[in-house]
């Protein structure tokens, strides 16, 4: 899976894995790390809820540094009962009502980006649409003071790009810690205030949650918007259908998540004992549940390689996972993408690719998507 040819066409790779009908062993060429890939829909879905697949392997040393602890305490890396307890606490801040209340602000942010793009006529869909919107929304959600927005965006860029990531993560953690102290004393209508008010939520868990939202929430939203736009504009009949009925945006988001979702492989699990997922995975081995492979399984989706925003089966997709680790921010991610595609269809029906983006996928924070607006 690390070969350049595979990176350029991941869907063809997962089709070959599905055809095997059993987990396929991968061995990293540099580290010799063993990794079992599962790609059939039924096996991936079973794996996402399997009681003998966990994120924490018995005997693993306790994290020593703050960076290690923040990583270990993120929800995606915890197993029950810790995961259950922490998710129950923080999920109060992600209720459907709380997410719905964000829609007017998301619309305003998207419209401002579209206004600027319309003035230019040609623009980069990654740098000028996909990236700035989730960062702005997360800043609003967290409660980043206006005077700190510049630092917040710089930390976000450093953490997402990997450049000076450790230094940026520590600086960001210290800032969240101080903000939580301030919000505990003088709460406002924001996420940090809500988390700071929760009894039983340790401070490092609060910081880890905000960091996860910044990283996972931003990354998935950028990927969904940018690669979704490419899919829509590369299929003119689908873009025309959305422009004719912008309320199809909600269905379009589900098909985008299925066709080329933001998470290739769910955060790796370990087999606590021998596990059967179409074949035996030995105890102690790492398992990669390929969401990308499951979402194009022909046993579940008709014409799986076709992009159809009115497909009736899209609701079965596993783009945001399944089970107890189903993405906590899935509602927010759907809202962001739905608003972006609806407003673009309403205000930019003449939007088109300025050049062929080529094969493969557009990586957030490093790729580009040149776009242009044709004038009537």
C-alpha positions as CSV (number, residue, x, y, z in Angstrom):
1,X,0.0,0.0,0.0
2,X,3.0,2.3,0.3
3,X,4.0,1.9,-3.4
4,X,3.7,5.1,-5.5
5,X,1.4,3.4,-8.0
6,X,-1.0,2.5,-5.2
7,X,-0.9,6.0,-3.7
8,X,-1.9,7.3,-7.1
9,X,-4.9,4.8,-7.4
10,X,-5.9,3.7,-4.0
11,X,-9.3,2.4,-5.1
12,X,-7.7,-0.1,-7.5
13,X,-5.6,-1.4,-4.6
14,X,-8.6,-1.9,-2.3
15,X,-10.5,-3.7,-5.1
16,X,-7.6,-6.2,-5.2
17,X,-7.7,-6.6,-1.4
18,X,-11.5,-7.2,-1.6
19,X,-11.0,-9.8,-4.3
20,X,-8.8,-11.8,-2.0
21,X,-11.7,-12.1,0.4
22,X,-9.5,-12.1,3.5
23,X,-7.2,-9.8,5.4
24,X,-4.0,-9.0,3.4
25,X,-0.8,-8.6,5.3
26,X,1.3,-5.5,4.6
27,X,4.9,-5.0,5.8
28,X,6.3,-1.5,5.9
29,X,9.4,-1.4,3.7
30,X,11.3,0.8,6.1
31,X,10.2,-0.3,9.6
32,X,9.1,-3.9,8.9
33,X,5.9,-3.1,10.8
34,X,3.2,-5.6,10.1
35,X,-0.3,-4.4,9.3
36,X,-3.4,-6.4,8.2
37,X,-5.7,-4.7,5.7
38,X,-9.4,-5.5,5.6
39,X,-11.5,-4.0,2.8
40,X,-14.8,-5.9,2.3
41,X,-17.7,-3.9,3.6
42,X,-19.1,-6.6,5.8
43,X,-15.7,-7.3,7.4
44,X,-14.9,-3.6,7.9
45,X,-18.3,-2.9,9.5
46,X,-17.8,-6.0,11.8
47,X,-14.3,-4.8,12.7
48,X,-15.5,-1.4,13.7
49,X,-17.7,-2.9,16.4
50,X,-15.6,-6.1,17.2
51,X,-15.1,-6.4,21.0
52,X,-11.7,-8.0,20.5
53,X,-10.3,-5.2,18.4
54,X,-9.0,-2.3,20.6
55,X,-6.8,0.8,20.3
56,X,-4.7,-0.1,23.3
57,X,-2.6,-3.2,23.4
58,X,-1.9,-4.7,26.8
59,X,1.7,-4.2,27.9
60,X,2.1,-0.9,26.0
61,X,4.2,1.6,28.1
62,X,2.4,4.4,29.7
63,X,2.9,7.8,27.8
64,X,5.5,9.9,29.6
65,X,5.6,13.3,27.9
66,X,2.8,15.8,27.5
67,X,2.7,15.2,23.7
68,X,2.4,11.5,24.2
69,X,-0.3,11.9,26.8
70,X,-2.3,14.3,24.6
71,X,-2.2,11.8,21.8
72,X,-3.1,8.9,24.0
73,X,-6.0,10.7,25.6
74,X,-7.8,11.5,22.4
75,X,-11.1,9.7,22.0
76,X,-10.0,7.9,18.8
77,X,-7.2,6.2,20.8
78,X,-9.2,5.1,23.9
79,X,-11.1,1.9,24.6
80,X,-14.1,1.3,26.9
81,X,-14.7,2.0,29.7
82,X,-12.5,5.2,29.5
83,X,-13.8,6.0,26.0
84,X,-17.4,5.5,27.1
85,X,-17.0,7.8,30.1
86,X,-15.2,10.6,28.2
87,X,-17.4,10.5,25.2
88,X,-20.5,10.7,27.4
89,X,-19.1,13.9,28.9
90,X,-18.0,15.7,25.7
91,X,-20.9,14.6,23.5
92,X,-23.1,17.1,25.3
93,X,-21.3,19.9,23.4
94,X,-22.1,18.2,20.0
95,X,-25.8,17.7,20.2
96,X,-27.8,18.2,17.0
97,X,-29.3,21.4,18.5
98,X,-25.8,22.8,19.2
99,X,-24.6,21.9,15.7
100,X,-27.8,23.3,14.0
101,X,-27.3,26.6,15.9
102,X,-24.0,27.1,14.0
103,X,-25.6,27.1,10.5
104,X,-26.2,30.8,10.2
105,X,-22.5,31.5,11.0
106,X,-21.3,28.8,8.6
107,X,-23.4,30.3,5.9
108,X,-22.0,33.8,6.6
109,X,-18.4,32.4,6.5
110,X,-19.0,30.5,3.2
111,X,-20.7,33.5,1.6
112,X,-17.8,35.7,2.4
113,X,-15.4,33.3,0.8
114,X,-17.6,33.1,-2.3
115,X,-17.8,36.9,-2.5
116,X,-14.0,37.1,-2.6
117,X,-13.8,34.3,-5.2
118,X,-16.4,35.9,-7.4
119,X,-14.3,39.1,-7.5
120,X,-11.2,37.2,-8.7
121,X,-12.9,34.9,-11.2
122,X,-10.2,32.3,-11.0
123,X,-9.0,30.9,-7.6
124,X,-7.6,27.9,-5.8
125,X,-10.4,25.7,-4.3
126,X,-8.1,24.4,-1.6
127,X,-6.5,27.6,-0.3
128,X,-9.5,29.9,-0.9
129,X,-12.5,27.7,-0.1
130,X,-11.6,24.3,1.4
131,X,-9.1,25.3,4.0
132,X,-10.2,28.7,5.4
133,X,-13.8,27.7,6.1
134,X,-13.3,24.8,8.6
135,X,-10.6,26.8,10.4
136,X,-13.0,29.8,10.8
137,X,-15.8,27.5,11.9
138,X,-13.6,25.7,14.5
139,X,-12.3,29.0,15.8
140,X,-16.0,30.1,16.3
141,X,-16.9,26.8,17.9
142,X,-14.0,26.7,20.3
143,X,-14.4,30.3,21.2
144,X,-11.1,31.7,20.0
145,X,-10.9,35.4,20.9
146,X,-10.6,37.7,17.9
147,X,-7.1,38.9,19.0
148,X,-5.9,35.3,19.0
149,X,-7.2,34.3,15.5
150,X,-3.9,34.9,13.8
151,X,-2.0,32.7,16.2
152,X,-4.7,30.1,16.0
153,X,-4.4,29.9,12.2
154,X,-0.6,29.7,12.4
155,X,-0.7,26.8,15.0
156,X,-3.4,25.1,12.9
157,X,-1.2,25.3,9.7
158,X,1.9,24.1,11.5
159,X,0.1,21.1,13.2
160,X,-1.6,20.1,9.9
161,X,1.4,20.5,7.7
162,X,3.8,18.6,10.1
163,X,6.3,21.5,10.1
164,X,7.3,22.3,13.7
165,X,4.3,20.2,14.7
166,X,5.5,19.3,18.2
167,X,6.3,22.9,19.1
168,X,3.0,24.2,17.7
169,X,1.1,21.4,19.6
170,X,2.7,22.4,22.9
171,X,2.0,26.1,22.3
172,X,-1.5,25.3,21.3
173,X,-2.0,23.1,24.4
174,X,-0.8,25.9,26.7
175,X,-3.1,28.4,25.0
176,X,-6.1,26.0,25.4
177,X,-5.2,25.5,29.1
178,X,-5.2,29.2,29.7
179,X,-8.4,29.7,27.8
180,X,-10.1,27.0,29.8
181,X,-9.1,28.8,33.0
182,X,-10.6,32.0,31.7
183,X,-13.8,30.3,30.5
184,X,-14.2,28.5,33.8
185,X,-14.2,31.8,35.6
186,X,-16.2,33.7,33.0
187,X,-18.1,31.3,30.7
188,X,-19.4,32.2,27.3
189,X,-21.4,30.4,24.6
190,X,-18.6,28.3,23.2
191,X,-17.1,24.8,23.3
192,X,-14.3,25.5,25.8
193,X,-16.7,27.0,28.2
194,X,-19.0,24.0,27.9
195,X,-16.1,21.6,28.4
196,X,-14.6,23.6,31.3
197,X,-17.9,23.4,33.1
198,X,-18.1,19.6,32.9
199,X,-17.5,17.9,36.2
200,X,-15.1,15.0,36.0
201,X,-13.3,16.1,32.8
202,X,-9.6,16.3,33.4
203,X,-7.7,19.2,31.9
204,X,-5.5,17.1,29.7
205,X,-8.7,15.4,28.4
206,X,-10.1,18.8,27.6
207,X,-7.0,19.9,25.7
208,X,-6.9,16.6,23.9
209,X,-10.5,17.0,22.8
210,X,-9.9,20.5,21.4
211,X,-6.8,19.3,19.7
212,X,-8.7,16.4,18.1
213,X,-11.4,18.8,16.9
214,X,-8.7,21.0,15.4
215,X,-6.9,18.2,13.6
216,X,-9.5,15.6,12.8
217,X,-12.3,18.0,12.3
218,X,-10.4,20.4,10.0
219,X,-8.6,17.6,8.0
220,X,-11.8,15.7,7.2
221,X,-13.8,18.9,6.4
222,X,-11.1,20.2,4.0
223,X,-10.8,16.8,2.3
224,X,-14.5,16.4,1.9
225,X,-15.0,19.9,0.5
226,X,-12.0,19.9,-1.9
227,X,-12.3,16.3,-3.2
228,X,-16.1,16.6,-3.3
229,X,-15.8,19.7,-5.5
230,X,-13.5,17.9,-7.8
231,X,-15.9,15.0,-8.1
232,X,-18.9,17.3,-8.7
233,X,-17.1,19.4,-11.4
234,X,-15.5,16.3,-13.0
235,X,-19.0,15.0,-13.5
236,X,-20.8,17.9,-15.2
237,X,-24.2,16.1,-15.2
238,X,-24.0,15.8,-11.4
239,X,-23.0,19.4,-10.9
240,X,-25.9,20.5,-13.2
241,X,-28.3,18.4,-11.1
242,X,-27.1,20.1,-7.9
243,X,-27.4,23.5,-9.5
244,X,-30.9,22.7,-10.7
245,X,-31.9,21.7,-7.1
246,X,-29.4,22.9,-4.5
247,X,-31.3,21.1,-1.8
248,X,-29.7,17.9,-3.2
249,X,-26.6,19.1,-1.3
250,X,-27.3,16.8,1.7
251,X,-27.5,13.8,-0.6
252,X,-24.4,14.9,-2.5
253,X,-22.4,15.0,0.8
254,X,-23.4,11.3,1.5
255,X,-22.3,10.3,-2.0
256,X,-19.0,12.2,-1.7
257,X,-18.3,10.5,1.7
258,X,-18.9,7.1,-0.1
259,X,-17.2,7.8,-3.4
260,X,-14.0,9.3,-1.9
261,X,-14.3,9.8,1.8
262,X,-11.8,11.7,4.0
263,X,-10.6,8.7,6.0
264,X,-8.7,6.0,4.1
265,X,-8.2,3.7,7.1
266,X,-9.9,3.9,10.5
267,X,-7.4,4.6,13.3
268,X,-5.6,1.2,13.5
269,X,-6.7,-1.3,16.1
270,X,-4.9,-4.3,17.7
271,X,-6.3,-7.8,17.9
272,X,-6.5,-8.6,21.6
273,X,-6.9,-12.3,20.6
274,X,-7.3,-14.2,17.3
275,X,-10.0,-12.4,15.3
276,X,-11.9,-13.6,12.3
277,X,-12.7,-10.9,9.7
278,X,-13.0,-13.0,6.5
279,X,-9.8,-14.7,7.7
280,X,-7.9,-15.0,10.9
281,X,-5.9,-12.0,12.3
282,X,-3.5,-13.3,14.9
283,X,-3.6,-11.9,18.5
284,X,-1.3,-8.8,19.0
285,X,-1.3,-7.8,15.3
286,X,-2.4,-4.4,14.0
287,X,-5.5,-4.2,11.9
288,X,-6.4,-1.5,9.3
289,X,-10.1,-1.3,8.5
290,X,-10.2,0.4,5.1
291,X,-13.2,2.7,4.9
292,X,-12.2,3.6,1.4
293,X,-12.4,0.0,0.3
294,X,-15.7,-0.8,2.1
295,X,-17.4,2.2,0.5
296,X,-16.9,0.8,-3.0
297,X,-17.7,-2.8,-2.3
298,X,-19.9,-4.0,-5.2
299,X,-21.7,-6.4,-2.9
300,X,-23.2,-3.4,-1.2
301,X,-23.2,-0.6,-3.8
302,X,-24.4,-0.9,-7.4
303,X,-22.0,0.6,-9.9
304,X,-19.6,1.4,-7.0
305,X,-17.1,3.4,-9.1
306,X,-19.9,5.7,-10.5
307,X,-20.5,9.0,-8.9
308,X,-24.2,9.7,-8.5
309,X,-25.5,12.2,-5.9
310,X,-29.0,10.8,-6.1
311,X,-27.8,7.3,-5.3
312,X,-30.2,5.6,-2.9
313,X,-27.6,3.5,-1.2
314,X,-25.2,6.3,-0.1
315,X,-26.6,6.4,3.4
316,X,-24.9,3.0,4.1
317,X,-21.5,4.5,3.6
318,X,-18.9,4.3,6.4
319,X,-17.1,7.5,5.7
320,X,-17.4,8.7,9.3
321,X,-17.0,5.2,10.8
322,X,-19.4,3.1,12.7
323,X,-20.1,1.9,16.3
324,X,-18.7,3.5,19.4
325,X,-16.0,5.4,17.6
326,X,-18.4,6.9,15.1
327,X,-17.1,10.4,14.4
328,X,-18.2,12.8,17.2
329,X,-18.1,15.7,14.8
330,X,-19.9,14.0,11.9
331,X,-22.9,16.4,12.3
332,X,-20.6,19.4,12.1
333,X,-18.7,18.0,9.1
334,X,-21.9,17.3,7.2
335,X,-23.2,20.8,8.0
336,X,-20.0,22.5,6.7
337,X,-20.0,20.5,3.5
338,X,-23.7,20.8,2.9
339,X,-23.6,24.6,3.3
340,X,-20.6,24.9,1.0
341,X,-22.0,22.8,-1.8
342,X,-25.5,24.4,-1.6
343,X,-24.2,28.0,-1.6
344,X,-21.8,27.3,-4.5
345,X,-24.6,25.7,-6.5
346,X,-26.9,28.7,-5.8
347,X,-24.3,31.5,-6.3
348,X,-21.7,29.9,-8.7
349,X,-23.5,27.7,-11.2
350,X,-20.9,28.6,-13.7
351,X,-18.1,27.1,-11.5
352,X,-15.7,24.8,-13.4
353,X,-12.3,23.3,-13.2
354,X,-9.7,25.7,-14.6
355,X,-7.5,22.7,-15.5
356,X,-7.6,18.9,-15.3
357,X,-6.6,18.0,-11.7
358,X,-5.4,14.6,-12.8
359,X,-5.7,11.3,-11.0
360,X,-5.2,10.5,-7.4
361,X,-6.7,12.6,-4.6
362,X,-6.0,16.2,-3.5
363,X,-4.2,16.2,-0.2
364,X,-5.3,19.0,2.2
365,X,-2.7,21.7,2.9
366,X,-0.5,20.6,0.0
367,X,-2.6,20.1,-3.1
368,X,-4.3,22.6,-5.3
369,X,-7.7,22.8,-7.2
370,X,-7.6,25.5,-9.8
371,X,-11.2,26.8,-10.4
372,X,-12.8,29.4,-12.6
373,X,-16.3,31.0,-12.8
374,X,-17.6,31.3,-16.3
375,X,-19.6,34.6,-16.8
376,X,-23.1,34.6,-18.3
